[in-house]
C-alpha cells in the first residue's frame, strides 16, 4: 500500500445523499482505506468514487490527513452553528469513506488527535463507524467525550455476517469474534453500541448470530446493498465481485426479502432493530 501524508483545508464535510438523514457532517481522517483490500473492500461503495480514488486502485493507497485535528478545531464553531441552524444538531459520522481505525492509526494517531480536539470542542453527537476492534483502544477518549464533554457518543461495529470468509474473496478486516468482543468492550464502558450488519451477507446460523449480537450490543442495524450502496437497485455493488460470492453461498441473499427475513430473526433477540439509513441515524433507538 502506498502511504502518503497530506494537509487538508477542511475535514468536516456537510452530509448529503444517503448520509443526509444520518448526520450533519462526516469526517475522514484518511483518504483511501486501510481495509480496502479486505473482504469489506470488495463491495465498498467508495471504490467507485473517482474524486476520492483519483485513478488509484481501491486499497492500494492511504493518504494520512496529518492535520485533521487542527482542521477540525479551526472549523468546528462555524460548522456547529451551521448544523444547529440548518440540520437541528451537530452530528458527526466518523467515518463514511474510510475506516477511522486502520492498522496505520497505531503509527499516525490521526483519529486519536481528532478525538482529543473533540474533547475540547465537542459535537452534539458522534457516531463512530468501524470494522476494527481497535476502536476499543480509544475508549479512554470516547468515554470522557460522552461523560465529561457531554457529546452523545455511539459506536457502530460493522459485522456483515457470522462467516469470516466468503469463497474466493479476501479475509475480513478482523474476525467476527474479535469484532463482537470489541462491541462488548464498548458497551461495558457505557457507550451505546450498535452492530451494523451492512452490507448483509449470507448468515450461516441467523438465530445464533443475532443472539450473540444481543449479548454484546444495544441494537442492530441491517442494510442490504440493494438500496444501501447509494445507487439505484444496488448497481454499484453489482459491478463488483460481491454478488457472485453471495450467490455462491445463498442465492436468496441477493434479494431484499432476505434482509426482511433477517430483520424478523433479529427482532427475536434484540429490542432495537434498525433498517437502512433510518437505522444508521438511530431513529429506532
Ligand atoms: S472499512 Fe469501510 S471504507 Fe474501508 S474498505 Fe471497508 S467498507 Fe470500505
py3Dmol code that shows the C-alpha trace and the ligand (Angstrom):
import py3Dmol

protein = """\
ATOM      1  CA  UNK A   1       0.000   0.000   0.000  1.00  0.00           C
ATOM      2  CA  UNK A   2       1.244   3.448  -0.925  1.00  0.00           C
ATOM      3  CA  UNK A   3       1.015   5.548   2.262  1.00  0.00           C
ATOM      4  CA  UNK A   4       1.413   9.313   1.962  1.00  0.00           C
ATOM      5  CA  UNK A   5       0.751  12.274   4.230  1.00  0.00           C
ATOM      6  CA  UNK A   6      -1.223  15.368   3.372  1.00  0.00           C
ATOM      7  CA  UNK A   7      -2.548  18.527   4.940  1.00  0.00           C
ATOM      8  CA  UNK A   8      -6.194  19.328   4.318  1.00  0.00           C
ATOM      9  CA  UNK A   9      -8.035  22.626   4.473  1.00  0.00           C
ATOM     10  CA  UNK A  10     -11.323  21.112   5.510  1.00  0.00           C
ATOM     11  CA  UNK A  11     -12.063  17.868   7.305  1.00  0.00           C
ATOM     12  CA  UNK A  12     -15.757  18.370   8.126  1.00  0.00           C
ATOM     13  CA  UNK A  13     -17.925  17.543   5.118  1.00  0.00           C
ATOM     14  CA  UNK A  14     -21.567  18.613   5.154  1.00  0.00           C
ATOM     15  CA  UNK A  15     -23.677  15.489   4.674  1.00  0.00           C
ATOM     16  CA  UNK A  16     -25.737  14.831   1.558  1.00  0.00           C
ATOM     17  CA  UNK A  17     -27.343  11.849  -0.180  1.00  0.00           C
ATOM     18  CA  UNK A  18     -27.574   8.638   1.854  1.00  0.00           C
ATOM     19  CA  UNK A  19     -25.940  10.299   4.877  1.00  0.00           C
ATOM     20  CA  UNK A  20     -28.271  13.299   4.990  1.00  0.00           C
ATOM     21  CA  UNK A  21     -30.795  11.718   7.413  1.00  0.00           C
ATOM     22  CA  UNK A  22     -27.954  10.233   9.489  1.00  0.00           C
ATOM     23  CA  UNK A  23     -25.722  13.188  10.387  1.00  0.00           C
ATOM     24  CA  UNK A  24     -24.891  16.796   9.657  1.00  0.00           C
ATOM     25  CA  UNK A  25     -21.242  16.087   8.799  1.00  0.00           C
ATOM     26  CA  UNK A  26     -18.869  13.276   8.016  1.00  0.00           C
ATOM     27  CA  UNK A  27     -15.200  13.347   8.962  1.00  0.00           C
ATOM     28  CA  UNK A  28     -12.499  11.326   7.189  1.00  0.00           C
ATOM     29  CA  UNK A  29      -9.112  11.172   8.985  1.00  0.00           C
ATOM     30  CA  UNK A  30      -7.739   9.330   5.951  1.00  0.00           C
ATOM     31  CA  UNK A  31      -8.353   9.285   2.197  1.00  0.00           C
ATOM     32  CA  UNK A  32      -8.467   5.716   0.973  1.00  0.00           C
ATOM     33  CA  UNK A  33      -8.869   2.886   3.432  1.00  0.00           C
ATOM     34  CA  UNK A  34      -6.512   0.593   5.281  1.00  0.00           C
ATOM     35  CA  UNK A  35      -9.065  -2.196   4.825  1.00  0.00           C
ATOM     36  CA  UNK A  36      -9.646  -1.595   1.117  1.00  0.00           C
ATOM     37  CA  UNK A  37      -8.172  -4.999   0.249  1.00  0.00           C
ATOM     38  CA  UNK A  38     -10.086  -6.847   2.951  1.00  0.00           C
ATOM     39  CA  UNK A  39     -13.470  -8.534   2.490  1.00  0.00           C
ATOM     40  CA  UNK A  40     -15.439  -5.344   3.105  1.00  0.00           C
ATOM     41  CA  UNK A  41     -13.378  -3.555   0.458  1.00  0.00           C
ATOM     42  CA  UNK A  42     -14.695  -5.830  -2.308  1.00  0.00           C
ATOM     43  CA  UNK A  43     -18.152  -4.292  -2.328  1.00  0.00           C
ATOM     44  CA  UNK A  44     -17.188  -0.983  -0.710  1.00  0.00           C
ATOM     45  CA  UNK A  45     -19.168   1.750  -2.466  1.00  0.00           C
ATOM     46  CA  UNK A  46     -16.302   4.212  -2.010  1.00  0.00           C
ATOM     47  CA  UNK A  47     -14.151   2.286  -4.510  1.00  0.00           C
ATOM     48  CA  UNK A  48     -16.295   3.841  -7.275  1.00  0.00           C
ATOM     49  CA  UNK A  49     -15.749   7.407  -6.079  1.00  0.00           C
ATOM     50  CA  UNK A  50     -13.281   8.763  -8.619  1.00  0.00           C
ATOM     51  CA  UNK A  51     -12.902  12.037  -6.722  1.00  0.00           C
ATOM     52  CA  UNK A  52     -11.551  10.071  -3.747  1.00  0.00           C
ATOM     53  CA  UNK A  53      -9.592   7.384  -5.584  1.00  0.00           C
ATOM     54  CA  UNK A  54      -8.091   9.790  -8.155  1.00  0.00           C
ATOM     55  CA  UNK A  55      -7.337   6.931 -10.523  1.00  0.00           C
ATOM     56  CA  UNK A  56      -5.743   4.668  -7.922  1.00  0.00           C
ATOM     57  CA  UNK A  57      -6.998   1.167  -7.191  1.00  0.00           C
ATOM     58  CA  UNK A  58      -9.094   0.941  -4.021  1.00  0.00           C
ATOM     59  CA  UNK A  59      -6.992  -0.484  -1.207  1.00  0.00           C
ATOM     60  CA  UNK A  60      -3.681   0.403  -2.898  1.00  0.00           C
ATOM     61  CA  UNK A  61      -3.248   3.819  -1.252  1.00  0.00           C
ATOM     62  CA  UNK A  62      -3.801   5.643   2.009  1.00  0.00           C
ATOM     63  CA  UNK A  63      -3.470   9.380   2.465  1.00  0.00           C
ATOM     64  CA  UNK A  64      -2.883  10.292   6.097  1.00  0.00           C
ATOM     65  CA  UNK A  65      -4.515  13.640   6.858  1.00  0.00           C
ATOM     66  CA  UNK A  66      -1.956  14.581   9.444  1.00  0.00           C
ATOM     67  CA  UNK A  67      -3.526  17.950  10.321  1.00  0.00           C
ATOM     68  CA  UNK A  68      -7.111  16.633  10.629  1.00  0.00           C
ATOM     69  CA  UNK A  69      -7.357  17.642  14.297  1.00  0.00           C
ATOM     70  CA  UNK A  70      -6.208  21.187  13.583  1.00  0.00           C
ATOM     71  CA  UNK A  71      -8.597  21.426  10.627  1.00  0.00           C
ATOM     72  CA  UNK A  72     -11.425  20.283  12.910  1.00  0.00           C
ATOM     73  CA  UNK A  73     -10.516  22.826  15.581  1.00  0.00           C
ATOM     74  CA  UNK A  74     -10.420  25.610  13.003  1.00  0.00           C
ATOM     75  CA  UNK A  75     -13.851  24.827  11.558  1.00  0.00           C
ATOM     76  CA  UNK A  76     -15.852  23.453  14.466  1.00  0.00           C
ATOM     77  CA  UNK A  77     -17.516  26.655  15.697  1.00  0.00           C
ATOM     78  CA  UNK A  78     -18.664  27.665  12.206  1.00  0.00           C
ATOM     79  CA  UNK A  79     -19.883  24.160  11.301  1.00  0.00           C
ATOM     80  CA  UNK A  80     -21.627  23.633  14.657  1.00  0.00           C
ATOM     81  CA  UNK A  81     -23.558  26.875  14.160  1.00  0.00           C
ATOM     82  CA  UNK A  82     -24.485  25.900  10.587  1.00  0.00           C
ATOM     83  CA  UNK A  83     -25.557  22.398  11.639  1.00  0.00           C
ATOM     84  CA  UNK A  84     -27.755  23.552  14.505  1.00  0.00           C
ATOM     85  CA  UNK A  85     -29.337  26.184  12.292  1.00  0.00           C
ATOM     86  CA  UNK A  86     -29.959  24.028   9.226  1.00  0.00           C
ATOM     87  CA  UNK A  87     -29.928  20.387  10.435  1.00  0.00           C
ATOM     88  CA  UNK A  88     -31.078  20.668  14.039  1.00  0.00           C
ATOM     89  CA  UNK A  89     -27.929  19.183  15.608  1.00  0.00           C
ATOM     90  CA  UNK A  90     -24.208  18.918  15.010  1.00  0.00           C
ATOM     91  CA  UNK A  91     -23.789  15.184  14.382  1.00  0.00           C
ATOM     92  CA  UNK A  92     -20.523  13.804  13.039  1.00  0.00           C
ATOM     93  CA  UNK A  93     -20.190  10.442  11.288  1.00  0.00           C
ATOM     94  CA  UNK A  94     -16.635   9.091  11.736  1.00  0.00           C
ATOM     95  CA  UNK A  95     -16.237   7.846   9.025  1.00  0.00           C
ATOM     96  CA  UNK A  96     -18.169   7.279   5.816  1.00  0.00           C
ATOM     97  CA  UNK A  97     -15.456   6.818   3.195  1.00  0.00           C
ATOM     98  CA  UNK A  98     -12.617   5.368   5.227  1.00  0.00           C
ATOM     99  CA  UNK A  99     -12.183   3.487   8.474  1.00  0.00           C
ATOM    100  CA  UNK A 100     -11.082   5.648  11.418  1.00  0.00           C
ATOM    101  CA  UNK A 101      -9.111   2.756  12.968  1.00  0.00           C
ATOM    102  CA  UNK A 102      -6.996   1.145  10.233  1.00  0.00           C
ATOM    103  CA  UNK A 103      -3.753  -0.587  11.287  1.00  0.00           C
ATOM    104  CA  UNK A 104      -1.953   2.663  10.322  1.00  0.00           C
ATOM    105  CA  UNK A 105      -3.738   4.543  13.107  1.00  0.00           C
ATOM    106  CA  UNK A 106      -1.335   2.958  15.619  1.00  0.00           C
ATOM    107  CA  UNK A 107       1.525   4.769  13.864  1.00  0.00           C
ATOM    108  CA  UNK A 108      -0.095   8.056  12.842  1.00  0.00           C
ATOM    109  CA  UNK A 109      -2.741   8.617  15.551  1.00  0.00           C
ATOM    110  CA  UNK A 110      -4.810  10.939  13.362  1.00  0.00           C
ATOM    111  CA  UNK A 111      -8.154   9.737  14.705  1.00  0.00           C
ATOM    112  CA  UNK A 112      -6.911   9.955  18.287  1.00  0.00           C
ATOM    113  CA  UNK A 113      -5.880  13.573  17.797  1.00  0.00           C
ATOM    114  CA  UNK A 114      -9.277  14.359  16.258  1.00  0.00           C
ATOM    115  CA  UNK A 115     -10.978  12.825  19.310  1.00  0.00           C
ATOM    116  CA  UNK A 116      -8.741  14.905  21.583  1.00  0.00           C
ATOM    117  CA  UNK A 117      -9.825  18.022  19.666  1.00  0.00           C
ATOM    118  CA  UNK A 118     -13.450  16.955  20.114  1.00  0.00           C
ATOM    119  CA  UNK A 119     -12.916  16.755  23.862  1.00  0.00           C
ATOM    120  CA  UNK A 120     -12.044  20.468  23.763  1.00  0.00           C
ATOM    121  CA  UNK A 121     -14.861  21.387  21.382  1.00  0.00           C
ATOM    122  CA  UNK A 122     -17.385  18.539  21.123  1.00  0.00           C
ATOM    123  CA  UNK A 123     -20.075  17.835  18.553  1.00  0.00           C
ATOM    124  CA  UNK A 124     -23.627  17.318  19.793  1.00  0.00           C
ATOM    125  CA  UNK A 125     -23.358  13.711  18.662  1.00  0.00           C
ATOM    126  CA  UNK A 126     -20.592  11.439  17.384  1.00  0.00           C
ATOM    127  CA  UNK A 127     -21.253   8.195  15.508  1.00  0.00           C
ATOM    128  CA  UNK A 128     -18.100   6.086  15.256  1.00  0.00           C
ATOM    129  CA  UNK A 129     -18.418   3.636  12.371  1.00  0.00           C
ATOM    130  CA  UNK A 130     -15.692   0.991  12.099  1.00  0.00           C
ATOM    131  CA  UNK A 131     -14.777  -2.553  11.096  1.00  0.00           C
ATOM    132  CA  UNK A 132     -11.891  -2.532  13.550  1.00  0.00           C
ATOM    133  CA  UNK A 133     -11.660  -3.925  17.088  1.00  0.00           C
ATOM    134  CA  UNK A 134      -9.048  -1.179  17.621  1.00  0.00           C
ATOM    135  CA  UNK A 135     -11.928   1.153  18.459  1.00  0.00           C
ATOM    136  CA  UNK A 136     -11.773  -0.353  21.953  1.00  0.00           C
ATOM    137  CA  UNK A 137      -8.302   1.191  22.279  1.00  0.00           C
ATOM    138  CA  UNK A 138      -9.866   4.641  22.006  1.00  0.00           C
ATOM    139  CA  UNK A 139     -12.289   4.194  24.903  1.00  0.00           C
ATOM    140  CA  UNK A 140     -10.043   6.397  27.037  1.00  0.00           C
ATOM    141  CA  UNK A 141     -11.129   9.275  24.744  1.00  0.00           C
ATOM    142  CA  UNK A 142     -14.609   8.167  23.684  1.00  0.00           C
ATOM    143  CA  UNK A 143     -15.899   7.665  27.231  1.00  0.00           C
ATOM    144  CA  UNK A 144     -14.902  11.153  28.508  1.00  0.00           C
ATOM    145  CA  UNK A 145     -16.231  12.630  25.280  1.00  0.00           C
ATOM    146  CA  UNK A 146     -19.600  11.337  26.430  1.00  0.00           C
ATOM    147  CA  UNK A 147     -19.333  11.721  30.195  1.00  0.00           C
ATOM    148  CA  UNK A 148     -17.211  14.878  30.519  1.00  0.00           C
ATOM    149  CA  UNK A 149     -17.760  16.797  27.278  1.00  0.00           C
ATOM    150  CA  UNK A 150     -21.433  15.808  27.006  1.00  0.00           C
ATOM    151  CA  UNK A 151     -21.490  14.530  23.424  1.00  0.00           C
ATOM    152  CA  UNK A 152     -23.878  11.712  22.572  1.00  0.00           C
ATOM    153  CA  UNK A 153     -21.330   9.103  21.506  1.00  0.00           C
ATOM    154  CA  UNK A 154     -22.424   5.938  19.764  1.00  0.00           C
ATOM    155  CA  UNK A 155     -20.208   3.142  18.436  1.00  0.00           C
ATOM    156  CA  UNK A 156     -21.192   1.206  15.314  1.00  0.00           C
ATOM    157  CA  UNK A 157     -19.262  -2.036  14.753  1.00  0.00           C
ATOM    158  CA  UNK A 158     -19.671  -3.464  11.237  1.00  0.00           C
ATOM    159  CA  UNK A 159     -20.206  -7.243  11.223  1.00  0.00           C
ATOM    160  CA  UNK A 160     -21.810  -8.305   7.952  1.00  0.00           C
ATOM    161  CA  UNK A 161     -22.329 -11.994   8.702  1.00  0.00           C
ATOM    162  CA  UNK A 162     -21.330 -14.780  11.056  1.00  0.00           C
ATOM    163  CA  UNK A 163     -18.961 -16.049   8.335  1.00  0.00           C
ATOM    164  CA  UNK A 164     -15.310 -14.974   8.437  1.00  0.00           C
ATOM    165  CA  UNK A 165     -14.774 -15.903   4.797  1.00  0.00           C
ATOM    166  CA  UNK A 166     -16.711 -15.896   1.542  1.00  0.00           C
ATOM    167  CA  UNK A 167     -15.255 -18.319  -1.006  1.00  0.00           C
ATOM    168  CA  UNK A 168     -12.920 -16.575  -3.448  1.00  0.00           C
ATOM    169  CA  UNK A 169     -12.822 -13.262  -1.568  1.00  0.00           C
ATOM    170  CA  UNK A 170     -10.103 -11.877   0.740  1.00  0.00           C
ATOM    171  CA  UNK A 171     -10.237 -12.264   4.555  1.00  0.00           C
ATOM    172  CA  UNK A 172     -12.092  -9.684   6.658  1.00  0.00           C
ATOM    173  CA  UNK A 173     -10.545  -6.689   8.391  1.00  0.00           C
ATOM    174  CA  UNK A 174     -10.939  -8.631  11.651  1.00  0.00           C
ATOM    175  CA  UNK A 175     -12.624 -11.862  12.675  1.00  0.00           C
ATOM    176  CA  UNK A 176     -16.263 -11.885  13.675  1.00  0.00           C
ATOM    177  CA  UNK A 177     -15.247 -12.930  17.197  1.00  0.00           C
ATOM    178  CA  UNK A 178     -12.807 -10.018  17.527  1.00  0.00           C
ATOM    179  CA  UNK A 179     -15.430  -7.523  16.423  1.00  0.00           C
ATOM    180  CA  UNK A 180     -18.044  -8.957  18.779  1.00  0.00           C
ATOM    181  CA  UNK A 181     -15.505  -8.705  21.615  1.00  0.00           C
ATOM    182  CA  UNK A 182     -14.835  -5.054  20.729  1.00  0.00           C
ATOM    183  CA  UNK A 183     -18.565  -4.331  20.766  1.00  0.00           C
ATOM    184  CA  UNK A 184     -18.784  -5.927  24.211  1.00  0.00           C
ATOM    185  CA  UNK A 185     -15.911  -3.744  25.462  1.00  0.00           C
ATOM    186  CA  UNK A 186     -17.546  -0.555  24.161  1.00  0.00           C
ATOM    187  CA  UNK A 187     -20.859  -1.461  25.737  1.00  0.00           C
ATOM    188  CA  UNK A 188     -19.214  -2.415  29.030  1.00  0.00           C
ATOM    189  CA  UNK A 189     -17.564   1.028  29.048  1.00  0.00           C
ATOM    190  CA  UNK A 190     -21.017   2.605  28.941  1.00  0.00           C
ATOM    191  CA  UNK A 191     -21.182   3.624  25.288  1.00  0.00           C
ATOM    192  CA  UNK A 192     -24.347   2.873  23.320  1.00  0.00           C
ATOM    193  CA  UNK A 193     -23.173   0.172  20.921  1.00  0.00           C
ATOM    194  CA  UNK A 194     -24.753  -0.902  17.661  1.00  0.00           C
ATOM    195  CA  UNK A 195     -23.720  -3.778  15.401  1.00  0.00           C
ATOM    196  CA  UNK A 196     -24.250  -2.799  11.770  1.00  0.00           C
ATOM    197  CA  UNK A 197     -24.879  -5.821   9.544  1.00  0.00           C
ATOM    198  CA  UNK A 198     -24.009  -3.915   6.419  1.00  0.00           C
ATOM    199  CA  UNK A 199     -23.948  -4.923   3.699  1.00  0.00           C
ATOM    200  CA  UNK A 200     -25.843  -8.003   4.797  1.00  0.00           C
ATOM    201  CA  UNK A 201     -24.047 -11.175   3.663  1.00  0.00           C
ATOM    202  CA  UNK A 202     -25.389 -14.748   3.880  1.00  0.00           C
ATOM    203  CA  UNK A 203     -25.660 -15.775   7.518  1.00  0.00           C
ATOM    204  CA  UNK A 204     -24.951 -19.422   8.357  1.00  0.00           C
ATOM    205  CA  UNK A 205     -26.956 -19.571  11.602  1.00  0.00           C
ATOM    206  CA  UNK A 206     -29.187 -16.478  11.905  1.00  0.00           C
ATOM    207  CA  UNK A 207     -30.692 -17.376  15.303  1.00  0.00           C
ATOM    208  CA  UNK A 208     -27.267 -17.851  16.897  1.00  0.00           C
ATOM    209  CA  UNK A 209     -25.747 -14.822  15.146  1.00  0.00           C
ATOM    210  CA  UNK A 210     -28.369 -12.362  16.351  1.00  0.00           C
ATOM    211  CA  UNK A 211     -28.401 -13.963  19.812  1.00  0.00           C
ATOM    212  CA  UNK A 212     -24.642 -13.317  20.045  1.00  0.00           C
ATOM    213  CA  UNK A 213     -25.134  -9.728  18.904  1.00  0.00           C
ATOM    214  CA  UNK A 214     -27.830  -9.326  21.543  1.00  0.00           C
ATOM    215  CA  UNK A 215     -25.289 -10.303  24.200  1.00  0.00           C
ATOM    216  CA  UNK A 216     -22.793  -7.565  23.240  1.00  0.00           C
ATOM    217  CA  UNK A 217     -24.758  -4.680  21.701  1.00  0.00           C
ATOM    218  CA  UNK A 218     -27.709  -2.436  22.477  1.00  0.00           C
ATOM    219  CA  UNK A 219     -29.078  -2.607  18.949  1.00  0.00           C
ATOM    220  CA  UNK A 220     -28.513  -3.931  15.450  1.00  0.00           C
ATOM    221  CA  UNK A 221     -28.935  -2.287  12.046  1.00  0.00           C
ATOM    222  CA  UNK A 222     -29.400  -4.306   8.868  1.00  0.00           C
ATOM    223  CA  UNK A 223     -28.692  -2.902   5.455  1.00  0.00           C
ATOM    224  CA  UNK A 224     -28.741  -4.696   2.097  1.00  0.00           C
ATOM    225  CA  UNK A 225     -26.589  -3.492  -0.775  1.00  0.00           C
ATOM    226  CA  UNK A 226     -29.776  -3.158  -2.817  1.00  0.00           C
ATOM    227  CA  UNK A 227     -30.911   0.241  -1.650  1.00  0.00           C
ATOM    228  CA  UNK A 228     -27.939   0.621   0.680  1.00  0.00           C
ATOM    229  CA  UNK A 229     -24.967   1.387  -1.538  1.00  0.00           C
ATOM    230  CA  UNK A 230     -26.125   4.809  -2.631  1.00  0.00           C
ATOM    231  CA  UNK A 231     -27.081   3.715  -6.151  1.00  0.00           C
ATOM    232  CA  UNK A 232     -30.282   2.610  -7.827  1.00  0.00           C
ATOM    233  CA  UNK A 233     -31.026  -1.060  -7.057  1.00  0.00           C
ATOM    234  CA  UNK A 234     -27.500  -1.717  -5.845  1.00  0.00           C
ATOM    235  CA  UNK A 235     -25.990  -1.000  -9.274  1.00  0.00           C
ATOM    236  CA  UNK A 236     -22.620  -0.018  -7.795  1.00  0.00           C
ATOM    237  CA  UNK A 237     -22.231  -3.292  -5.932  1.00  0.00           C
ATOM    238  CA  UNK A 238     -23.396  -5.271  -8.967  1.00  0.00           C
ATOM    239  CA  UNK A 239     -20.183  -4.100 -10.673  1.00  0.00           C
ATOM    240  CA  UNK A 240     -18.067  -5.856  -8.021  1.00  0.00           C
ATOM    241  CA  UNK A 241     -17.353  -9.482  -7.166  1.00  0.00           C
ATOM    242  CA  UNK A 242     -19.615  -9.410  -4.131  1.00  0.00           C
ATOM    243  CA  UNK A 243     -22.970 -10.523  -5.652  1.00  0.00           C
ATOM    244  CA  UNK A 244     -21.404 -13.615  -7.281  1.00  0.00           C
ATOM    245  CA  UNK A 245     -19.744 -14.575  -3.987  1.00  0.00           C
ATOM    246  CA  UNK A 246     -23.050 -14.117  -2.150  1.00  0.00           C
ATOM    247  CA  UNK A 247     -24.929 -16.174  -4.750  1.00  0.00           C
ATOM    248  CA  UNK A 248     -22.411 -18.999  -4.487  1.00  0.00           C
ATOM    249  CA  UNK A 249     -23.335 -19.344  -0.799  1.00  0.00           C
ATOM    250  CA  UNK A 250     -27.039 -18.495  -0.809  1.00  0.00           C
ATOM    251  CA  UNK A 251     -28.670 -17.056  -3.907  1.00  0.00           C
ATOM    252  CA  UNK A 252     -31.709 -15.906  -1.908  1.00  0.00           C
ATOM    253  CA  UNK A 253     -29.458 -13.465  -0.041  1.00  0.00           C
ATOM    254  CA  UNK A 254     -29.267 -11.315  -3.195  1.00  0.00           C
ATOM    255  CA  UNK A 255     -32.869 -10.302  -2.682  1.00  0.00           C
ATOM    256  CA  UNK A 256     -34.216  -7.594  -0.370  1.00  0.00           C
ATOM    257  CA  UNK A 257     -36.681 -10.151   1.001  1.00  0.00           C
ATOM    258  CA  UNK A 258     -33.680 -11.879   2.615  1.00  0.00           C
ATOM    259  CA  UNK A 259     -32.998  -8.724   4.619  1.00  0.00           C
ATOM    260  CA  UNK A 260     -36.592  -8.642   5.774  1.00  0.00           C
ATOM    261  CA  UNK A 261     -36.393 -12.267   6.922  1.00  0.00           C
ATOM    262  CA  UNK A 262     -33.213 -11.485   8.863  1.00  0.00           C
ATOM    263  CA  UNK A 263     -34.899  -8.460  10.448  1.00  0.00           C
ATOM    264  CA  UNK A 264     -37.578 -10.795  11.797  1.00  0.00           C
ATOM    265  CA  UNK A 265     -34.934 -13.083  13.294  1.00  0.00           C
ATOM    266  CA  UNK A 266     -33.072 -10.111  14.789  1.00  0.00           C
ATOM    267  CA  UNK A 267     -36.264  -8.916  16.474  1.00  0.00           C
ATOM    268  CA  UNK A 268     -36.452 -12.165  18.391  1.00  0.00           C
ATOM    269  CA  UNK A 269     -33.112 -11.399  20.019  1.00  0.00           C
ATOM    270  CA  UNK A 270     -32.804  -7.606  20.317  1.00  0.00           C
ATOM    271  CA  UNK A 271     -35.312  -4.988  21.420  1.00  0.00           C
ATOM    272  CA  UNK A 272     -33.931  -2.431  18.975  1.00  0.00           C
ATOM    273  CA  UNK A 273     -33.559  -3.310  15.304  1.00  0.00           C
ATOM    274  CA  UNK A 274     -32.958  -0.638  12.671  1.00  0.00           C
ATOM    275  CA  UNK A 275     -33.035  -0.859   8.906  1.00  0.00           C
ATOM    276  CA  UNK A 276     -31.012   1.012   6.276  1.00  0.00           C
ATOM    277  CA  UNK A 277     -30.352   4.773   6.557  1.00  0.00           C
ATOM    278  CA  UNK A 278     -33.024   5.266   9.230  1.00  0.00           C
ATOM    279  CA  UNK A 279     -31.231   2.626  11.252  1.00  0.00           C
ATOM    280  CA  UNK A 280     -27.827   4.275  10.878  1.00  0.00           C
ATOM    281  CA  UNK A 281     -29.449   7.519  12.006  1.00  0.00           C
ATOM    282  CA  UNK A 282     -30.560   5.780  15.203  1.00  0.00           C
ATOM    283  CA  UNK A 283     -34.213   6.723  14.753  1.00  0.00           C
ATOM    284  CA  UNK A 284     -35.188   3.400  16.351  1.00  0.00           C
ATOM    285  CA  UNK A 285     -33.047   3.862  19.485  1.00  0.00           C
TER     286      UNK A 285
END
"""
ligand_1 = """\
8
LIG
S -13.613 -0.338 6.191
Fe -15.349 0.778 5.283
S -14.418 2.318 3.902
Fe -12.865 0.756 4.351
S -12.985 -0.705 2.680
Fe -14.241 -1.491 4.352
S -16.311 -0.737 3.902
Fe -14.858 0.489 2.654
"""
view = py3Dmol.view(width=600, height=400)
view.addModel(protein, "pdb")
view.setStyle({"model": 0}, {"cartoon": {"style": "trace"}})
view.addModel(ligand_1, "xyz")
view.setStyle({"model": 1}, {"stick": {}})
view.zoomTo()
view.show()
